[in-house]
């Protein structure tokens, strides 16, 4: 008798998308399912928060098909400011509209706003 006999750990791992054994799976890797930046449009806006704080907001980028966390890191380092992801929108601290626009265009995104 094996230790994990009859449990989910006894079975070989399966693909979440096609439910086949991972060695037989024909699904494309995660990186292949990304949407290229050239096919996306980012919408920029400047908003005021409480106590008069100003943030630059990047909207219109879908969470599926993008790595928003990686994009946030690139924008924060390029602007020299903090930021976060709130409800699928990227927020950069301060009035950074021009810098964010330049960085997004350099990456390949279409930019409005």
Protein Blocks (a to p, Z undefined) as FASTA:
>chain_A
ZZkgoiaklpccddfklopafklpcbdcfklmpccfklpccdddddddehhiacdddehi
afbhpafklmmmmmmmmnopacddeehiacdedjfklmmmmmmmmnopaceZZ
